[in-house]
Amino acid sequence: MQRNWQVITVTMAVIALVGCTSEAIITETAPVSAPMVTEGYPALELSTEGYPGGFEAPRDMSGVNAPAEAPETSPGTASISGMLVPRSGDSAVSKMAYYLTPGQGTDQVYPPDYISDPDAIRGDISGVTDEYGRFELADIPPGKYFLFVWGQYGWREFEAGADDQRPLMLELEADERLALDIVYLTWP
């Protein structure tokens, strides 16, 4: 039995080395502070605003209202607007990335099974909230959609109401301009 284990171990090591060239074998580890840039690939720059997240201190929300109307939109499409507010109501969901994604299932009434970054191929439409958490999207094809916003721990769904934490589903029709007013979410 021990001989079989040794053969398997040696075989796995040979397989691992066959796929590598001598230049690709790492002989040293880079210091933690070294930039993680490979030739031909741009360096990753983290933003302090929007995705991947620029969390701001609570701001005075008195006198700030959600957009009264959704923006103009192309014929045959829809638009939405609103203001994203945490349930606590003590701050703005300021300058955060959000996206609208089509519902799943034959009737499009289910949110996605998993939440990932926006994908235009899937039909996602994205934007960034303003400093007071207001948002607008236009030129949305008719259909059923769910909204997600980037948060401290990943993407979070917009919620159905002040007392309803189910995911908010929007059913948009051609030429509709839907002003959502205040939209809530559970925010860290």
C-alpha positions in Angstrom: 0.0 0.0 0.0 2.8 2.4 0.9 4.5 1.7 -2.5 1.2 2.7 -4.3 1.1 6.0 -2.3 4.7 6.8 -3.4 4.0 6.1 -7.0 0.9 8.4 -6.9 2.9 11.1 -5.2 5.8 10.9 -7.8 3.3 10.8 -10.7 1.5 13.9 -9.5 4.8 15.8 -9.1 5.8 14.8 -12.6 2.5 15.9 -14.0 2.7 19.2 -12.3 6.2 19.8 -13.6 5.5 18.7 -17.2 2.9 21.6 -17.5 5.5 24.2 -16.4 8.5 25.6 -18.1 11.7 26.3 -16.2 11.0 30.1 -16.4 7.5 29.6 -14.8 8.7 27.9 -11.7 8.6 30.3 -8.8 11.7 30.1 -6.7 11.1 33.2 -4.4 8.1 34.8 -3.0 7.6 38.5 -3.5 7.4 40.8 -0.5 3.8 41.7 0.5 4.3 45.3 -0.5 5.4 44.4 -4.1 2.9 45.5 -6.8 1.0 42.6 -8.2 1.5 43.5 -11.9 2.3 41.1 -14.6 3.7 42.4 -17.9 0.8 43.0 -20.3 -1.8 43.4 -17.6 -2.7 46.8 -16.0 -2.2 47.4 -12.3 -5.4 47.2 -10.2 -6.4 50.6 -8.8 -8.9 50.6 -6.0 -11.3 53.5 -6.1 -12.5 55.4 -3.0 -15.9 56.0 -4.6 -18.4 53.4 -5.9 -17.4 49.9 -6.7 -15.5 48.3 -5.0 -16.7 50.7 -2.3 -16.1 54.2 -0.8 -18.1 54.1 2.4 -18.8 57.6 3.8 -19.8 58.9 7.1 -23.5 59.6 7.7 -24.6 62.8 6.0 -27.5 65.1 6.8 -30.4 63.9 4.7 -32.9 66.6 5.8 -34.3 68.4 2.8 -33.1 65.7 0.3 -35.8 64.0 -1.7 -35.9 61.2 -4.2 -36.2 62.2 -7.9 -39.9 63.2 -8.6 -39.7 61.6 -12.0 -37.8 59.0 -13.8 -35.6 60.2 -16.7 -36.7 60.5 -20.3 -36.2 57.2 -22.2 -36.1 55.9 -25.8 -39.3 54.8 -27.3 -40.2 51.2 -26.4 -38.0 51.2 -23.3 -38.5 52.1 -19.6 -36.7 54.2 -17.0 -36.5 54.2 -13.2 -35.4 56.6 -10.5 -35.3 56.6 -6.7 -33.2 57.1 -3.6 -31.5 54.3 -1.8 -31.6 54.5 2.0 -30.5 52.1 4.7 -33.2 50.9 7.0 -31.6 52.9 9.8 -32.2 56.0 7.7 -29.1 57.7 9.2 -26.9 57.9 6.1 -26.9 57.9 2.3 -25.8 55.0 0.3 -23.5 57.4 -1.4 -21.6 56.9 -4.7 -22.2 53.1 -4.7 -22.4 50.9 -7.7 -25.7 49.3 -8.4 -27.3 47.2 -11.2 -30.6 46.0 -12.5 -30.7 42.4 -13.6 -33.4 40.4 -15.4 -35.5 38.0 -13.2 -34.9 34.3 -13.5 -37.3 31.5 -14.4 -39.9 31.2 -17.2 -42.0 34.1 -15.7 -38.9 36.1 -14.6 -40.2 36.4 -11.0 -37.2 35.0 -9.2 -34.0 36.8 -8.2 -30.7 35.3 -9.5 -29.6 32.1 -7.8 -26.3 33.8 -7.1 -25.3 37.4 -7.2 -22.2 38.3 -9.3 -20.8 41.5 -10.8 -23.0 43.2 -13.5 -22.8 41.5 -16.9 -24.1 43.3 -20.0 -24.4 40.0 -21.9 -26.9 38.8 -19.3 -28.9 42.1 -19.7 -27.7 43.9 -16.6 -27.7 47.7 -16.6 -25.5 49.5 -14.1 -24.9 52.9 -12.5 -23.6 54.7 -9.5 -25.7 56.5 -6.8 -25.1 60.2 -6.3 -23.9 61.6 -2.9 -27.4 61.3 -1.4 -28.1 57.8 -2.7 -30.3 58.9 -5.6 -30.2 56.8 -8.8 -31.6 56.8 -12.3 -31.5 54.4 -15.2 -33.0 54.8 -18.7 -33.4 52.7 -21.9 -34.4 49.6 -20.0 -36.0 46.9 -22.2 -39.5 45.9 -20.9 -39.4 42.9 -18.4 -39.1 41.9 -14.8 -36.0 43.0 -12.9 -34.2 43.0 -9.5 -31.8 45.7 -8.2 -28.5 45.1 -6.4 -26.1 47.5 -4.8 -22.4 47.0 -3.8 -22.0 46.9 0.0 -19.2 46.2 2.5 -19.7 42.5 2.2 -20.6 42.2 -1.5 -23.7 42.8 -3.5 -27.0 43.3 -1.6 -30.5 43.4 -3.0 -32.8 46.4 -2.9 -35.8 45.5 -0.6 -39.5 45.6 -1.4 -40.5 48.1 1.3 -39.8 49.8 4.6 -41.3 46.8 6.4 -40.7 44.2 3.7 -37.2 42.8 3.3 -38.0 40.6 0.3 -36.0 41.4 -2.9 -37.6 44.3 -4.8 -39.0 43.1 -8.2 -39.8 45.6 -10.8 -42.1 44.9 -13.7 -41.4 47.5 -16.4 -43.4 48.1 -19.5 -42.5 49.9 -22.7 -42.5 53.7 -22.4 -42.9 53.5 -18.6 -41.1 56.1 -16.4 -41.2 54.6 -12.8 -40.2 56.9 -9.9 -39.7 54.5 -7.0 -39.3 57.2 -4.3 -37.3 55.8 -1.4 -36.0 52.3 -1.7 -34.6 50.5 1.4 -31.9 47.9 2.0 -30.4 46.3 5.1 -27.0 48.1 5.3 -24.1 47.3 7.6 
